[in-house]
């Protein structure tokens, strides 16, 4: 499991615990963790696409 998946899972668990204990701070912290995990996932996807693009450009330049 990747870090972003762990952050998202941790966030959902904190939100559930906050709901059970009626703790708004814990719910808010859980939402923050979950959103951080989603942001990391998005940024990782963007990085992968950029890396692929750079590799394609390198390959094209090597053929010339």
N, C-alpha and C positions, 0 to 999 in steps of 0.2 A: 504494500500500500504506500502511496506517495505522501509526502508531507501535506500537500494541499487536501488530499482525501482525509487525512487525519485531522486537520484543522476543521474541515467541514463536519466530520463526525463528532469531534469534541464540542463544536458549537451547538449541534443538535442536542447532544446530551445535556449540555449546560442549560439550554432553553427548556428542555423537558423538566430538568431538576428545578429550574426557576418557576415553572408552571406549578409543579407539585408543592413547592414550598411557598408559593406566592411571593417570590423574591424577584422584584423588578430588575435589580442590579445584575443578578445572575442571568436573567433572560437577555438583558441588553449585552452583557459580555458574550453570551453564546451567539447572539446574532453577529456581533463583531467578528468572532472567530470564524463563523461560517462564511461571512462575506470575504474575510481575508483568504480563506482557502479557495473560494471561487476566483478571486482576483489573481492568486498565484497560478491557478490552473489556466486562466485566460492568458496571462503573461507568458507562461510556458509554451502555450500553443503558438502565440505570436513569435516567440523566439525560434521555435522549430521551423516555422514558415520562412522566417528571415534567413535562417541557416540554409534551408533548402534553396532559396533564391540565390544566395551567395555562391553555393556550390554549383548551381547551374551556370552562373556567370563565369566562374573559374573554368568550368569544363568547356564552355564556348570559347574562351580566350586561349585555352591550350590547343584547341583544334586549328586555330588560325596560324 
